[in-house]
Amino acid sequence: MASQVARRPERRVRGASPAGARARSAEDWWWDRLAPSGSEYHLLQSDSMLLVLPGPGPARARAQRRTARRAQRLPTPAARAGAAKARARPAPPQPGPDPGWGDRIPLEILLQIFGLLVAADGPMPFLGRAARVCRRWHEAASQPALWHTVTLSPPLAGRPTKGRTKASGAKAEEKLLASLEWLMPSRFSQLQKLTLIHWKSQVHPVLKLVSESCPRLTFLKLSDCHGVTPDALLTLARACPQLHSLDIQHSMVESTAVVSFLEEVGPRMRKLWLTCSPQTTAILGALLGGCCPQLRVLEVSTGINHSNTPLQLPVEALQKGCPQLQVLRLLNLTWLPKPCGRAVTPGPGFPRLEELCLAGPTCSSVSNEALGRLLHGSPNLRLLDLRGCSRITPAGLHGLPCQELQQLHLGLYGMSDRLTLPKEGSPLLTRKWCHTLRELDLSGQGFSEKDLEQALAAFPGTPGSSHPALCSLNLRGTRVTPSTVSSVISSCPGLLYLNLESCRCLPRGLKRTYRGPEEVQWCLEQLLTSPPSPS
């Protein structure tokens, strides 16, 4: 009987001893798999087999197994103490970006950062994207102070595609207009400069929104815009008391609309940009009549499809109508000054004129006499651009009243390679303005080698002088010699730009453009070490 009891299969009790805990874990898994609780089966384990028997089995064995499982789940006192110490220690910093760093930047600092980015690249598309980062960034990007300069152009405007029609362009403008209806009241209350590009059908509604939402507007530019009505510009002039600059180059604007705008703005008008067209005469007539006596900048240029119709501009009448003019640009057009008869008294001049630009491909009408009529009362002139004016001579320039000219451009206009006839007298220019000139352009001028040598020798080599030194020199296509170039580089240590392209008297390999002091000094070293070219 004792032997039978000894051979009786022992009932397995889980968690009986700590030894073999890993093996019992696998057996426990099979135990619960083959005879789960409530299945009316129980397991008996013998030496060589595992029996699944019907019946719930002894309740004591199941209670022991349940207690063993709980004991394995509960940590020991030593484990609890180690976990408490680990919780007491600060957790090491986790690598990777902090998702909440943007919210911790003060709003004032964030506005300064956004302001720098907006000043460099404009408010769009940066502010629109920054507003989607978080609530703090949205609050900063919504500040009207950041939206002071805006350029608005419909999607795909000005870029013709194969399937794009006028109807699709009008729909794009209407879609952008719908966005501006809520954007302007909330963002553009402090807008100062607005540029509209390629608006064909919705210019009037946009200008109406601007007049209602942008009382601080000072500058308006319309580029390639159609359908600008007199009512739109007149309403804008009345609603924006600080508006003083208008740029309508390359846009189809009626002359009556511009004249009404100028008459409404009146004395506060400061800057005006126009495109030469048959309607320009009426606009210039309003200026000559004195409707804008405080005008500072006037620029008239040709359009893309420009015509050869000359522009009649009476010099003396312009001096009386715009006595405060500081910048006058007549670009790429044929300008015909009204003949000055014996009975016509000289005009008052432009006493505050600082920049005069008459550059164009064919400016044969500008003579020494016309230039003298323009500048006879302009002692403060700083920039004189006469590129393409082939009738201007050094003697005529020497007689001008301006004594502190800083930029003088007498070279070729654009990409033209047309050389002028042989000239002389370049030393008259450099001797008069050698202490003030910072930029000199003589490209394509037919001065002789000796004439250029005497002219460029007038620049003194005084690095410590209080007068500004020459920093830009364009000698492209001239007869300058290597000795003359070496002399001018040595006497002008502040030279940063030197153009020697197509100079026939220079050795090969040096006929190029040099930018920066390092390249200019390299040119000097090459000229000093290169053998003299055969005559």
C-alpha positions as CSV (number, residue, x, y, z in Angstrom):
1,M,0.0,0.0,0.0
2,A,2.9,2.3,0.9
3,S,4.5,1.5,-2.5
4,Q,1.3,2.4,-4.3
5,V,1.1,5.6,-2.5
6,A,4.6,6.3,-3.4
7,R,3.9,5.6,-7.1
8,R,0.7,7.7,-7.1
9,P,1.1,10.7,-9.4
10,E,1.8,13.8,-7.6
11,R,-0.4,16.8,-8.2
12,R,1.6,19.6,-9.6
13,V,1.6,22.7,-7.4
14,R,3.0,25.8,-9.2
15,G,5.3,28.0,-7.3
16,A,6.4,25.3,-4.8
17,S,10.1,26.2,-4.9
18,P,12.1,29.0,-6.5
19,A,14.3,26.5,-8.4
20,G,13.4,25.9,-12.0
21,A,11.3,29.0,-12.2
22,R,12.0,29.4,-15.9
23,A,10.8,25.8,-16.7
24,R,7.7,26.2,-14.6
25,S,6.8,29.3,-16.5
26,A,6.6,27.3,-19.7
27,E,4.6,24.6,-17.8
28,D,2.3,27.2,-16.4
29,W,1.6,28.3,-19.9
30,W,0.7,24.8,-21.0
31,W,-1.3,24.3,-17.8
32,D,-3.5,27.3,-18.5
33,R,-3.7,26.4,-22.1
34,L,-4.9,22.7,-21.7
35,A,-7.0,23.1,-18.5
36,P,-8.1,26.7,-18.1
37,S,-10.1,27.8,-15.1
38,G,-13.8,27.0,-15.5
39,S,-13.3,24.4,-18.2
40,E,-14.2,21.4,-15.9
41,Y,-10.8,19.8,-16.5
42,H,-7.7,19.5,-14.3
43,L,-4.1,18.2,-15.0
44,L,-2.2,15.5,-13.3
45,Q,1.6,15.2,-13.9
46,S,3.5,11.9,-13.5
47,D,7.1,11.0,-14.3
48,S,6.6,10.6,-18.1
49,M,3.2,12.0,-18.9
50,L,0.7,14.9,-18.4
51,L,-2.9,13.8,-17.8
52,V,-6.0,15.9,-18.6
53,L,-8.8,14.6,-16.4
54,P,-12.4,15.6,-16.2
55,G,-13.7,17.4,-13.2
56,P,-12.7,20.6,-11.5
57,G,-10.0,19.1,-9.4
58,P,-9.1,19.9,-5.9
59,A,-9.7,23.5,-5.0
60,R,-6.6,23.7,-2.9
61,A,-4.3,23.1,-5.9
62,R,-5.9,25.9,-7.9
63,A,-5.7,28.3,-4.9
64,Q,-2.0,27.5,-4.6
65,R,-1.4,28.2,-8.3
66,R,-3.3,31.5,-8.0
67,T,-1.2,32.5,-5.0
68,A,2.0,31.6,-6.8
69,R,1.1,33.8,-9.8
70,R,0.4,36.8,-7.5
71,A,3.7,36.2,-5.7
72,Q,5.6,36.3,-9.0
73,R,3.9,39.6,-10.0
74,L,4.5,41.5,-6.7
75,P,8.0,42.9,-6.3
76,T,10.1,42.0,-3.4
77,P,11.0,44.6,-0.7
78,A,14.5,45.0,-2.2
79,A,13.0,45.7,-5.6
80,R,10.5,48.2,-4.1
81,A,13.4,50.1,-2.5
82,G,15.4,50.2,-5.7
83,A,12.4,51.5,-7.7
84,A,11.8,54.2,-5.1
85,K,15.5,55.3,-5.4
86,A,15.2,55.4,-9.2
87,R,12.1,57.6,-8.9
88,A,13.9,59.9,-6.5
89,R,16.8,60.5,-9.0
90,P,16.1,63.0,-11.8
91,A,15.5,61.3,-15.2
92,P,18.3,61.8,-17.7
93,P,17.5,64.2,-20.6
94,Q,16.0,62.3,-23.5
95,P,17.6,63.0,-26.9
96,G,15.6,64.6,-29.6
97,P,13.7,67.9,-30.1
98,D,11.5,69.4,-27.5
99,P,8.0,69.6,-28.9
100,G,7.1,72.6,-26.7
101,W,10.0,74.9,-27.2
102,G,8.1,77.2,-29.5
103,D,5.5,78.0,-26.8
104,R,8.2,79.0,-24.3
105,I,9.6,81.9,-26.4
106,P,8.3,85.2,-25.2
107,L,6.0,86.9,-27.7
108,E,8.2,90.0,-27.9
109,I,11.2,88.0,-28.8
110,L,9.2,86.0,-31.4
111,L,8.0,89.2,-33.0
112,Q,11.6,90.5,-33.3
113,I,12.7,87.2,-35.0
114,F,9.7,87.3,-37.3
115,G,10.4,90.9,-38.1
116,L,13.9,90.2,-39.2
117,L,12.7,87.4,-41.5
118,V,10.0,89.6,-42.9
119,A,12.4,92.4,-43.6
120,A,14.6,90.0,-45.6
121,D,12.1,87.9,-47.5
122,G,8.7,89.6,-47.1
123,P,5.7,88.4,-45.1
124,M,4.6,85.8,-47.6
125,P,4.8,82.9,-47.6
126,F,6.7,82.8,-44.3
127,L,4.0,84.2,-42.0
128,G,1.3,82.0,-43.5
129,R,3.4,78.9,-42.8
130,A,4.5,80.0,-39.3
131,A,0.9,80.6,-38.2
132,R,0.3,76.8,-38.6
133,V,3.1,75.7,-36.1
134,C,1.4,76.4,-32.8
135,R,-0.9,78.9,-31.1
136,R,2.0,81.1,-29.9
137,W,3.4,81.4,-33.5
138,H,-0.1,82.0,-34.8
139,E,-0.5,84.9,-32.4
140,A,2.8,86.3,-33.4
141,A,2.2,85.9,-37.2
142,S,-1.2,87.6,-36.9
143,Q,0.3,90.9,-35.6
144,P,-0.5,93.6,-38.2
145,A,2.9,95.3,-37.5
146,L,4.5,92.4,-39.5
147,W,2.3,93.0,-42.6
148,H,3.7,96.3,-43.6
149,T,4.9,95.3,-47.1
150,V,2.9,92.9,-49.2
151,T,3.0,91.8,-52.9
152,L,-0.2,90.2,-54.2
153,S,-0.3,88.2,-57.5
154,P,-2.9,85.7,-58.6
155,P,-1.7,82.0,-58.9
156,L,0.0,81.3,-62.2
157,A,-0.4,84.9,-63.2
158,G,1.7,86.0,-66.0
159,R,2.8,82.4,-66.8
160,P,0.8,81.2,-69.8
161,T,0.3,77.5,-70.0
162,K,-1.2,75.3,-72.7
163,G,-4.6,74.8,-71.0
164,R,-4.9,78.1,-69.2
165,T,-7.5,80.5,-70.5
166,K,-8.8,83.9,-69.5
167,A,-11.7,82.3,-67.6
168,S,-9.3,80.3,-65.4
169,G,-7.3,83.5,-64.7
170,A,-10.4,85.3,-63.7
171,K,-11.4,82.5,-61.3
172,A,-7.9,82.6,-59.7
173,E,-8.3,86.3,-59.1
174,E,-11.8,85.8,-57.6
175,K,-10.5,83.1,-55.3
176,L,-7.7,85.3,-54.1
177,L,-10.1,88.2,-53.7
178,A,-12.3,86.0,-51.4
179,S,-9.3,85.4,-49.2
180,L,-8.4,89.1,-49.1
181,E,-11.9,90.0,-47.8
182,W,-11.1,88.5,-44.4
183,L,-7.3,88.9,-44.6
184,M,-7.2,92.6,-45.1
185,P,-9.3,93.7,-42.1
186,S,-7.4,91.4,-39.7
187,R,-3.9,91.7,-41.0
188,F,-3.4,94.8,-43.2
189,S,-4.5,97.6,-40.8
190,Q,-0.8,98.8,-40.7
191,L,0.0,98.1,-44.3
192,Q,2.4,100.7,-45.8
193,K,3.6,99.3,-49.2
194,L,1.4,97.3,-51.6
195,T,2.3,95.8,-54.9
196,L,-0.3,94.3,-57.3
197,I,1.1,92.2,-60.2
198,H,-0.8,90.7,-63.1
199,W,-4.3,91.6,-62.0
200,K,-6.6,91.7,-65.1
201,S,-10.2,91.8,-63.9
202,Q,-10.4,92.3,-60.2
203,V,-8.3,95.4,-59.7
204,H,-11.2,97.7,-58.7
205,P,-12.5,95.4,-55.9
206,V,-9.0,95.0,-54.5
207,L,-8.4,98.7,-54.5
208,K,-11.7,99.2,-52.8
209,L,-10.7,96.8,-50.0
210,V,-7.4,98.6,-49.7
211,S,-9.2,101.9,-49.3
212,E,-11.4,100.4,-46.5
213,S,-8.8,98.5,-44.6
214,C,-5.4,100.2,-45.1
215,P,-5.5,103.8,-43.8
216,R,-1.6,103.9,-43.4
217,L,-0.8,103.1,-47.0
218,T,2.1,105.1,-48.4
219,F,3.2,103.3,-51.6
220,L,1.2,101.6,-54.3
221,K,2.6,99.8,-57.3
222,L,0.5,98.4,-60.2
223,S,2.5,96.2,-62.5
224,D,0.8,94.7,-65.6
225,C,-2.6,95.5,-64.2
226,H,-5.7,96.3,-66.4
227,G,-9.0,98.0,-65.7
228,V,-7.8,100.7,-63.2
229,T,-10.7,103.2,-63.1
230,P,-10.5,106.9,-62.1
231,D,-13.0,106.2,-59.2
232,A,-10.7,103.5,-57.7
233,L,-7.6,105.7,-57.6
234,L,-9.6,108.7,-56.5
235,T,-11.2,106.8,-53.6
236,L,-7.8,105.4,-52.6
237,A,-6.3,108.9,-52.5
238,R,-9.1,110.2,-50.2
239,A,-9.1,107.1,-47.9
240,C,-5.3,107.0,-47.4
241,P,-4.1,110.4,-46.2
242,Q,-0.4,109.2,-46.1
243,L,-0.3,107.9,-49.7
244,H,2.6,109.7,-51.5
245,S,4.1,107.3,-54.0
246,L,2.6,105.7,-57.1
247,D,4.2,103.3,-59.6
248,I,2.1,102.4,-62.6
249,Q,4.8,101.3,-65.0
250,H,3.8,98.6,-67.5
251,S,0.1,98.9,-66.5
252,M,-2.9,100.0,-68.6
253,V,-4.2,103.0,-66.6
254,E,-6.2,105.8,-68.1
255,S,-4.6,109.2,-68.1
256,T,-7.7,110.8,-66.6
257,A,-7.4,108.4,-63.6
258,V,-3.8,109.4,-62.9
259,V,-4.5,113.1,-63.4
260,S,-7.4,112.9,-60.9
261,F,-5.2,111.0,-58.5
262,L,-2.4,113.6,-58.7
263,E,-4.8,116.5,-58.3
264,E,-6.4,114.9,-55.2
265,V,-3.0,114.0,-53.6
266,G,-1.5,117.3,-54.5
267,P,1.3,118.6,-52.3
268,R,1.9,115.3,-50.5
269,M,2.9,113.5,-53.7
270,R,6.6,112.5,-53.5
271,K,7.4,109.7,-56.0
272,L,5.9,108.9,-59.4
273,W,6.9,106.1,-61.9
274,L,5.4,106.2,-65.4
275,T,5.7,104.3,-68.7
276,C,6.0,106.4,-71.8
277,S,2.8,106.2,-73.9
278,P,0.5,108.5,-75.8
279,Q,-1.2,109.2,-72.4
280,T,2.0,110.3,-70.7
281,T,1.7,113.7,-72.2
282,A,-1.5,114.5,-70.3
283,I,0.1,113.3,-67.0
284,L,3.3,115.3,-67.5
285,G,1.1,118.3,-68.4
286,A,-0.5,118.1,-64.9
287,L,3.0,118.0,-63.3
288,L,4.1,121.0,-65.4
289,G,1.0,122.8,-64.2
290,G,2.3,122.6,-60.6
291,C,-0.2,120.1,-59.1
292,C,2.7,118.3,-57.3
293,P,5.1,120.9,-56.1
294,Q,6.7,118.6,-53.5
295,L,7.6,115.8,-56.0
296,R,11.0,114.2,-55.2
297,V,11.3,111.3,-57.7
298,L,10.1,111.2,-61.3
299,E,10.9,108.3,-63.6
300,V,9.6,107.8,-67.2
301,S,10.7,104.7,-69.1
302,T,9.5,102.8,-72.1
303,G,7.3,99.7,-72.0
304,I,7.9,96.2,-73.3
305,N,6.5,97.1,-76.8
306,H,7.9,100.5,-76.9
307,S,7.6,102.8,-79.8
308,N,10.0,105.3,-81.3
309,T,7.7,108.3,-80.6
310,P,9.9,111.0,-79.0
311,L,8.9,112.5,-75.7
312,Q,8.5,116.2,-75.6
313,L,9.5,117.5,-72.1
314,P,10.0,121.2,-71.7
315,V,12.9,121.7,-69.3
316,E,12.1,125.1,-67.9
317,A,8.4,124.3,-67.3
318,L,9.4,121.1,-65.4
319,Q,11.8,123.1,-63.2
320,K,9.0,125.5,-62.3
321,G,6.4,122.8,-61.7
322,C,8.6,120.4,-59.7
323,P,11.2,122.6,-58.0
324,Q,11.9,120.1,-55.2
325,L,12.9,117.3,-57.6
326,Q,15.8,115.1,-56.4
327,V,15.8,112.2,-58.8
328,L,15.0,112.5,-62.6
329,R,15.2,109.4,-64.7
330,L,14.3,109.3,-68.4
331,L,15.2,105.7,-69.4
332,N,15.4,104.0,-72.7
333,L,13.4,106.6,-74.6
334,T,13.9,109.4,-77.1
335,W,13.7,112.6,-75.2
336,L,13.3,115.9,-77.0
337,P,13.8,119.0,-74.9
338,K,11.8,122.0,-76.1
339,P,14.1,124.3,-78.0
340,C,15.3,127.2,-76.0
341,G,14.7,130.4,-78.0
342,R,16.1,133.8,-77.4
343,A,12.9,135.1,-75.8
344,V,12.7,132.2,-73.3
345,T,14.3,133.0,-70.0
346,P,16.4,130.3,-68.3
347,G,14.5,128.2,-65.8
348,P,15.2,128.2,-62.0
349,G,16.9,124.8,-62.3
350,F,16.7,121.9,-59.8
351,P,18.5,123.1,-56.7
352,R,18.0,119.8,-54.9
353,L,18.7,117.4,-57.8
354,E,21.0,114.5,-56.8
355,E,20.5,112.0,-59.6
356,L,20.0,112.5,-63.3
357,C,19.7,109.5,-65.6
358,L,19.3,109.9,-69.3
359,A,20.5,106.4,-70.4
360,G,19.2,105.0,-73.6
361,P,20.3,103.2,-76.8
362,T,19.9,106.2,-79.0
363,C,20.1,109.5,-77.1
364,S,21.6,111.5,-79.9
365,S,19.2,114.3,-79.1
366,V,20.8,115.1,-75.7
367,S,23.5,117.6,-76.3
368,N,25.8,119.8,-74.1
369,E,23.3,122.6,-74.4
370,A,20.3,120.5,-73.2
371,L,22.4,119.1,-70.4
372,G,23.4,122.5,-69.3
373,R,19.8,123.7,-69.3
374,L,18.9,120.8,-67.0
375,L,21.8,121.1,-64.5
376,H,22.7,124.8,-64.5
377,G,21.2,125.2,-61.0
378,S,22.1,121.7,-59.5
379,P,25.2,122.0,-57.4
380,N,24.3,118.9,-55.3
381,L,24.3,116.4,-58.1
382,R,25.8,113.0,-57.0
383,L,25.0,110.6,-59.8
384,L,25.0,111.3,-63.6
385,D,24.2,108.5,-66.0
386,L,24.7,109.5,-69.7
387,R,25.1,106.0,-71.2
388,G,24.4,106.2,-74.9
389,C,24.5,110.0,-75.1
390,S,27.0,110.2,-77.9
391,R,26.8,114.0,-78.3
392,I,28.0,114.8,-74.7
393,T,31.7,115.8,-74.6
394,P,34.1,116.1,-71.7
395,A,34.2,119.9,-72.3
396,G,30.5,120.1,-71.8
397,L,30.7,118.0,-68.6
398,H,33.6,120.1,-67.3
399,G,31.4,123.2,-67.4
400,L,28.6,121.8,-65.1
401,P,28.2,123.5,-61.7
402,C,28.2,120.2,-59.7
403,Q,31.5,119.9,-57.8
404,E,31.0,116.7,-55.7
405,L,30.0,114.2,-58.3
406,Q,30.4,110.6,-57.0
407,Q,29.1,108.4,-59.9
408,L,29.7,109.2,-63.6
409,H,28.5,106.7,-66.3
410,L,29.5,107.5,-69.9
411,G,29.9,104.0,-71.3
412,L,27.8,101.7,-73.4
413,Y,24.1,101.1,-72.7
414,G,22.9,97.6,-72.1
415,M,24.6,94.9,-74.1
416,S,25.6,97.2,-77.0
417,D,29.1,96.9,-78.4
418,R,28.9,100.0,-80.5
419,L,32.1,102.0,-80.0
420,T,32.1,105.8,-80.3
421,L,34.2,107.9,-82.5
422,P,37.7,108.9,-81.2
423,K,37.5,111.5,-78.5
424,E,39.9,113.5,-76.3
425,G,39.6,115.4,-73.1
426,S,39.0,112.7,-70.5
427,P,41.6,114.3,-68.2
428,L,39.1,117.2,-67.8
429,L,36.7,114.8,-66.0
430,T,39.1,113.1,-63.6
431,R,40.9,116.3,-62.7
432,K,37.6,117.9,-61.7
433,W,36.2,115.0,-59.7
434,C,39.2,112.9,-58.8
435,H,38.6,113.5,-55.0
436,T,34.9,112.6,-55.0
437,L,34.4,110.0,-57.7
438,R,33.6,106.5,-56.5
439,E,32.3,105.0,-59.7
440,L,33.6,105.8,-63.2
441,D,32.3,104.1,-66.4
442,L,34.2,104.9,-69.7
443,S,33.3,101.6,-71.5
444,G,33.4,101.9,-75.3
445,Q,34.7,105.5,-75.3
446,G,37.2,106.2,-78.1
447,F,39.9,108.0,-76.0
448,S,43.5,107.4,-77.0
449,E,46.1,105.6,-74.9
450,K,47.8,108.8,-73.9
451,D,44.5,110.5,-73.1
452,L,43.5,107.6,-70.8
453,E,46.9,107.6,-69.2
454,Q,46.7,111.3,-68.3
455,A,43.1,110.9,-67.1
456,L,43.7,107.9,-64.8
457,A,46.9,109.4,-63.4
458,A,44.8,112.2,-61.8
459,F,43.6,109.9,-59.0
460,P,45.8,110.5,-56.0
461,G,47.2,107.6,-54.0
462,T,46.2,108.8,-50.6
463,P,44.6,105.8,-48.7
464,G,44.3,107.9,-45.5
465,S,42.6,110.8,-47.1
466,S,39.2,112.0,-46.0
467,H,37.9,112.1,-49.5
468,P,36.2,108.9,-50.9
469,A,38.5,106.7,-53.0
470,L,37.6,105.2,-56.4
471,C,36.0,101.8,-55.9
472,S,34.5,101.0,-59.3
473,L,36.1,101.5,-62.7
474,N,34.7,100.2,-66.1
475,L,37.2,100.4,-69.0
476,R,35.6,97.8,-71.2
477,G,36.5,98.1,-74.8
478,T,38.9,101.0,-74.3
479,R,42.6,101.5,-75.4
480,V,43.9,101.4,-71.9
481,T,47.5,100.0,-71.6
482,P,49.0,97.7,-68.9
483,S,51.1,100.5,-67.4
484,T,48.0,102.6,-67.0
485,V,46.0,99.9,-65.3
486,S,48.9,99.1,-63.0
487,S,49.2,102.8,-62.0
488,V,45.5,103.2,-61.3
489,I,45.3,100.0,-59.2
490,S,48.3,101.1,-57.1
491,S,47.0,104.6,-56.6
492,C,43.4,103.4,-55.7
493,P,43.8,100.8,-52.9
494,G,40.0,100.8,-52.4
495,L,39.2,99.5,-55.9
496,L,36.7,96.7,-55.7
497,Y,35.4,96.4,-59.3
498,L,37.5,96.6,-62.5
499,N,36.2,95.7,-65.9
500,L,38.9,95.1,-68.6
501,E,36.9,93.1,-71.1
502,S,37.8,93.6,-74.8
503,C,40.7,95.8,-74.1
504,R,43.0,95.2,-77.1
505,C,46.2,96.6,-75.6
506,L,46.2,94.2,-72.6
507,P,47.8,90.7,-72.7
508,R,45.7,87.6,-73.1
509,G,44.2,86.1,-70.0
510,L,43.7,89.5,-68.3
511,K,40.8,90.8,-70.4
512,R,38.1,90.0,-67.9
513,T,36.1,91.5,-65.0
514,Y,37.7,91.6,-61.5
515,R,35.5,91.7,-58.4
516,G,36.8,92.2,-54.9
517,P,40.2,93.4,-53.6
518,E,41.8,90.0,-53.9
519,E,41.1,89.7,-57.7
520,V,42.1,93.3,-58.3
521,Q,45.5,92.7,-56.6
522,W,46.0,89.5,-58.5
523,C,45.5,91.5,-61.7
524,L,48.1,93.9,-60.6
525,E,50.6,91.1,-59.8
526,Q,50.0,89.6,-63.3
527,L,50.6,92.9,-65.0
528,L,53.8,93.5,-63.1
529,T,55.2,90.0,-63.8
530,S,54.0,89.5,-67.4
531,P,56.4,90.4,-70.2
532,P,55.6,93.5,-72.3
533,S,53.4,92.8,-75.3
534,P,55.0,93.5,-78.7
535,S,53.9,96.8,-80.2
